[in-house]
């Protein structure tokens, strides 16, 4: 089973991706991980990506597509995989469709995590970060023991630039513009209400996927 996860920043799809991976024992693949893996391995694709990064330019769709195809051709993807951050354009979605047909794989199952903008902004502006150890807190849900200080090293917590409201609103606007045509391409996607607890969301996801897995003979 191939799963595509879509959702705005802060929607919780990273948490659900980890739960799905543990449940189905399939790899999660992100565009960034793919690029870093190819560059670290020193492959021809990795060298081309490294050259683009060093030059300060964006890695082209063609190169990302080729790296994706190389990654999903690996043995650990034979039982399926989760994609987060790809496809980012309709052209990438079309490439993925063709690659899956070539592999003899079923069409991807698309999960779109939808959270109201105000809830996302409230969730993300409440985050606090320790610049020393990197631990993240949330003043609404995961509070430090001492207000404003990291539990690990006592370092004063800060609000990252990405968690400022003006930055978040711009990221949400850009995400909406980017994602709308891709979801139109995958018109039969599953709509997940992401403003609930992770447990309830995962139960909904398993409710969607289990019948598909049974039908395809992946679950007894």
Protein Blocks (a to p, Z undefined) as FASTA:
>chain_A
ZZdddddehilpmmmmmmmmmmnopacddfklmmmmmmmnopaklmmmmmmmmnopacdf
klmmmmmmmmmmpmklmnopcdehiafbfklmmmmmmmmmmnopacdddddddddfklmm
mmmmmpccdfknopacdfklmccfbghiafklopacdddfklpfklmmmmmmmmmmmmmm
mmmmmmmbccddfkbcfklmmmmmmmmmmmmmmmnopaZZ
